[in-house]
Amino acid sequence: MSTMGDGTRAVRAGLPEPEQFEPTLPGPVFAAHFHLSGEPVGPYTYGRETNPTWTHLERAIGELEAPGEEVGTTVFASGMAAITAVLLSQVRSGDAVVLPDDGYQALPLVREQLAAYGVEVRTAPTGGDAQLALLTGAKLLWIESPSNPGLDVCDIRRLVEAAHAAGALVAVDNTLATPIGQRPLELGADFSVASDTKGMTGHGDILLGHVTCRDPRLTADVRRWRKVVGAIPGPMEAWLAHRSLSTLQIRIDRQCTTALALAEALAKRAEVTGLRYPGLPTDPSYAVATRQMQRFGSVVSFELADRDTAERFLTALRLVDDATSFGGVRSTAERRGRWGGDAVAEGFIRFSVGAEDPEDLLADVEQALHAAVR
């Protein structure tokens, strides 16, 4: 499938060979155990280790992450389960890891846990490839590009080359871009990680995550961690996720097109500052992003004057839910400062563009800005 377009690949990914009178995508397999006589060998032995529904989904994600290549994908119950599986399967007490200091809000919790286990944690911002300065002696480099919520971008190829030269493994959190927006393994990373709760499944109704690796030994490490910890997805969630992948390209293309239009409109508004979108030609990350990304994501971030102005804006929106998360077909927006933990201004807005008609969404944003600015 390496020569096919992204839409065709998404629609066909992970499907089994056609079988007469059987569904094209088999239904979810609900099983704690399987028939298993004699020696306990074979693809399916116990429900915490493997499941046929996971297999189809993992093959599908692998075909999107690295078209035409043999890779190993492991699905998890959530994005955080996937993130911690990589970190905690690879590092030991006395090791050093490099994390972004402007990444996903839960990363500080991971940092605290790693430190409690005796792991040295070094942090630097995503922008300007600042993590380069911290690689000496590190066991693993964690990249989040574009970063969430600030939307900074780093040169993944450059960081990977430097990390490998220093003897470090590299994991890239690719949640915001998805595999049709950016392929970390093609950029040299050892692990491509994502919360599939977001754009991959795109409907805001599934918690899921995955890790994809080229190296079978790393895949075995991650799968062993899943088995030990038991952070497994339910078969229904896995089946729903596979079903949702078929519309990935359609959804993401619509969202990215509208996100750029929104960014262009916001750039003209005097009350909007700190606007970030990697696909906007005036964005500081645009040059790097265009070298390594095929699509720039559904998220636009910006600032309004203060907390009250941001709250009035969110209240005035009619087509946009005031909710956390991103990547869904229904637009959402939130004032990120309400959570704490992100180094953002009180009026900082993370806006996730959905699949609504662009004209309707932009008109809604315009009226909400008008209502917010008094």
N, C-alpha and C positions, 0 to 999 in steps of 0.2 A: 504493500500500500504506500510505499515511499514516494511514488510519482503522482499520487492522487492529490487533489485539492483538499484544503482543510475541511470543507463542508462534507465532501464525500467520505473522507476518513472518519469524521465524527459520527456520521450516520451508520457506517458499517463497522466501526471499531468493536472488537471483542465478540462479534457474533460467531456462533458455532457453524460448522458446515451444515448446509441444508439437509433436513431429514424429513422424508415424506410424512405428512399429517402432524408434524410437530411445529410448535410456534417458532417464529424466527428468533425471538429472544425468550428462552425458557424462563418460566416463572421462578420465584424465589424458592429455595430449598430450605425448609425448616427441619433441622435435624441436629440433635445433640450427639447422636452416634450413628454409625453405619454398619451394615452387615460386614463382619470381619472375622472369618474363620482362619485358623492356622496362624502363621506369623503375621504380626501387625505391620505389614508393609503395603504401600499403595497410595494413591493420591488422596483418599478421604478415609480417615480413621476415627477422628473425634472432632466435635464441633468447635472447639476452641482453637484448633490448629489449622483446619482447612474447611472450605465449603465451596461447592460448585458455583454458587452465585458469586462469591468473591472472585473465583477464578476468571469468570467472564469479564467482570468489571476490571480486574487487575490487568488482564490482557488488553482491554480497551484503552485504559489509561496509558499503558506502555506504548501502544501504537500511536498515541497522540504525543507522548513525551519524546519519543525517538523513532520516527517513522522508518521502517525498513530495518531496524536493528533488533537484536536480542537483548532485552533489558528485563530486570526484575522489579515488579511493583508490589507493594504491600499496602493494603488498605487498613484503616484504623477507625475507631469509633468517633474521632474528632481530629481537628487540626492539631490541637495541643498534644494529643496522644502521638501523632506522627512526629511532631517537633521533638518531644522528649525521648521518643524511641531512638532517633538519630543520636542525640547528644549523650544519653545515658547508656547506649550500647557501645559507644566509642571511647568515652573518656573515663579516666580513673583518677583516684586521689593522687595529687602531685602533677597532673597534666595541666596545661594551660589552654584555654579556649578564647577566641576573639568573637565578641558579639557586637551588633550595632547598638548604640545607645539611644537611637531614635526609631526603633522597630516596634513591633506589635506590643500592645499594652501588657500582655501577660509575660513578656520576656523578662522583666525584672523579677518576677516570681521564680522563673527558671534560674536566673542568675543567683538568687538567694539560695536555692536548693543546691546548685552546683557548688557554691562556696561552702555550704554546710557539709558537703561530701569531701571537702579538701581540694577542690579544683580551683585553680587560679583563673579568674575571669577578668579579661581585659575588654574595654569598650571604647568605641570611637564612632563618630557620625558616619552615615552612609555617604553623604555628599563629599566630593573632592577625593574619593578613594582613601579616606583618612585611616581606614583599617590597615593599610599597607605598613604603617609604622609600628604595628604591634605584633607582627607575625613571627619574629625570631623565637624559636623554641616552642611554638604553639602546636598543639595536636590537631586542632580543628578550627576552621574559620567559618562563621555563620554570616551569610549575606542575606539581606532583605532588600530587594530592588525590583520595582519601586518600593520605597519604604511606606509604612502605614503608621500614621496618617499624613505625614509631611510630603510624600511623593518625591523624595530625592532619589536619584539614580546614580549608581556607581558603575565603573567599567568592569564588568564581571570577568571578561577575558584577562584583563590586566591583573586583577586580584587573584584569579585562579593560578595564573602562571607564577606569580610571586609566592603564593601559598605553597604550591607544589614544590617549588625550588627550596622552600624552607622546611619541607617535610610534613606539611599540614594537609589534612583532608579539607574539602570544601563542600558545604551544604548551602543551597540557595532556596530561600522561601519564595516561591513563585506564585503565591496566592493571588496577588492582585492582577498579574498578567495572564495567568492560565497558560497551558502549553501551546495554545494557538496564538498567544501574544508574545511568548518568549520561551525558548527551550534551553534551560540551564545545562543539560548534559551536552548539548552541541557547543556550548560555550566553555566546556571543559570541567564543569562541576562534577563531583563524585555523587552527590545526592541532590535530587530535585524534590522539594517538599511543598505540600500545599494543604491548606484547609479547604476541602471540597465543599464545605458548608456554603462557600461564597460563590464565585462565578462559575465554577465547574458544574455544579448542579443547578444553581441559578433560580430557585423558586422559594428559597427561604424556609424550607420545610424539612431539611435533612441536616444532621450533624455528621460529618465524615472528614477523613483526611487520608493522605497517601504519601508514600515515599517511593521514589523510583531510582534505581542504581544500574549502572552498567556492570560493575564488578559483582560477580555472584557471591563472593565472600562477604561483601558489605550487605547484600540482600539477605544472606543467611543470618548475619548479625541482627539485622532489623527484625526479621521474622522470628528469630529466637526471643527477642525482647517482647514482641507481641504475645508469643505463647506464654512467657513467664508472667507478664503483667496482666494478660487477659483483656487488653484494650481493643476488643474486636467489634466490628460493626454488626448490627443485626442483618439477617438476610433480606428483610423487606427494604431496609435503608439502602443496602447495596444494589438491589434490583431497581429501586427508584432512581438511584444515582446513574446507573447504566442507561436507563430509559431517558434520563435528562440529558445525557451526553449527546444524543442525536441532534439536539437543537443548539449545541454549543456555538457553532460558527454563526448561525443565524442570530442568536441572542447577542453574542459579543460584538459582531459587526454593527448591529443596530445601536447598541449601547455606546460603542466607541465613537461612532459618527455623531451621535447626539452629544456625547461628552465634549467633543471638540467644539461643536457649535455652542454649547453652554459656556465653555471656557472663553471662546471668542466674544460672546455677548457680555460676560462678566468683566472682561478686560476693558470694556468701554464704560464701565460704571465707576464713577468717582468714589462712591461709598464702599467699594470693594478694594481691599488691599491684600497683599500676600498671596495672590492667585498662583496656584500650581496645577499644571497638567502636563505630563511629559510630551504629549503630542502637539502642544502649542509651540509654534516656531519661536516665540519670544521666551519660552521657559528656559531657565538655566540648565536643565538636564536634556534639552532637546537634542543636541548634537550627539551625546553618548547614547541616548535612548534610540535614536534612529539607526544606530550601528548594530544594535543587539536585539531590538524589539520589532516584531511584525505588526503588533497592535498595541495600543497604549493604555488600555484599561478603561473601566467605567467610572472611575472615581476622580472627582475634581475637589480640590480643597481651596479655601479662601478665608479671609477674615472680615468681619464686620466690626463696627466701632467698639462695641463692648458687649457684655453679657446680655443686657436688656435688649439691645438692638437685635442680637442673634436670636433671642427667644421670640421676639415679635415676628421676625422673619419666618421662623419655623412654624409658629402658630398660624400665620397667614397663608401658608402653602396649602393648596387644596388637593393636588395630585401627588403629593409626596408625603410618605409616612415619616413621622419623627420616631426613628428607630435606629438601633445599632446594627452592625454588620453591613455588608455591601455585596454587590454583584448580582442582585436579584432582578427579576423582570419588572418588579414594582419599584419605582424610585424611592429612596430613603435619604434622609439627611439628619444630622445630629450635631449638637454642640459638644465637641469632644471633651471640653474641659469639665463637663459634669461628672466624668468618671474619675478624674485624677489620674496621675501616672504618666500622662503625655505632657511633654514640654511644649504646650501650645497656649496661645492667648485665650482669654475668656470668651472672645467673640469668634473663635476659630470654628469653621463649619466644614465637616466632611460630607460631601454630597455624592451619593451613589446613583448614577443615572440608570434608569430602567429602560423598558422597551415601549414606553408611551410614544405617541406621535410627537416628533420634535417640536413642532409648532405649538402644540398644547403645553408641553412641559416648559418651554422657554417663556411662553406667555404667563404661565403660573409663577415662575420665578420672578418675572418682571413686576407683576402686581404685588407679590410678597415683599420685594425690596422696597417698592413704593410705600407699602403699608408700614414697613419696619423703620424707615427713616423719617423721623419727626423733626 
